[in-house]
Amino acid sequence: MTYDDLLRRLQAEQLTIFGSLRGAQGTILLLGPHEPGFWPVLCDSPEWQDGAADPVDRWSRRMITGLADRLGAQVHFPFGAEPAPFLTWAMASDRAWVSPVGMLVQAEAGLMVSYRGALEFNWHIETPDAPPRPCTGCAKPCTTACPVGALQGAQYDVEACRSYVRSDPAQRCLTHGCLARRACPVSQTYARNVEQSAYHMREFLN
């Protein structure tokens, strides 16, 4: 099965490939949401409708495990009792880099990147050429977008961020998602649903 075949199978389930790297015996594909279809499908899912905790992780586990079974792959997740080293994998992949504000920036999703799981195949998959690093030549608006300067390179002032977001339930970091993430030009081309960003910000506060 080729890379394009796998991509079509994944996108039919509202997932896509956010990077690839060599595994122990073959290729690891890192998976993220396929927008704009991911959020509506998730919200219609039994995991979302049942009102229990962690609906995004539970949906991801069900969907990606099913894909792994059908495709003959091993499955990995960034959550659970034994999470896989997704940050290390992302940095070793062909489509993610450290941004000027310290967060990962991904070739298609920008600072909105979210890894939902990975498929590891025991054979080598020919993948497309790596894209250029998006921050090269960028004006770096992410570095000045945070209202409280919580993101300064490798330093992330989590409490300053939380305090600001909690201070006003109507401000845009909470209703539309992190302003620094949204300032990234690549993020602005990624069709992520605003309600999804707001959900993740509420989870961040909890």
Salt bridges, closest charged atoms under 4 A:
ASP5 OD1 - ARG8 NH2 2.56
GLU13 OE2 - ARG70 NH2 3.84
GLU47 OE2 - ARG62 NE 2.44
ASP50 OD1 - ARG58 NH2 2.90
ASP57 OD1 - ARG116 NH2 2.46
GLU108 OE2 - ARG95 NH1 3.26
GLU120 OE1 - HIS76 NE2 2.73
GLU126 OE2 - HIS124 NE2 3.41
GLU159 OE2 - ARG162 NH1 3.67
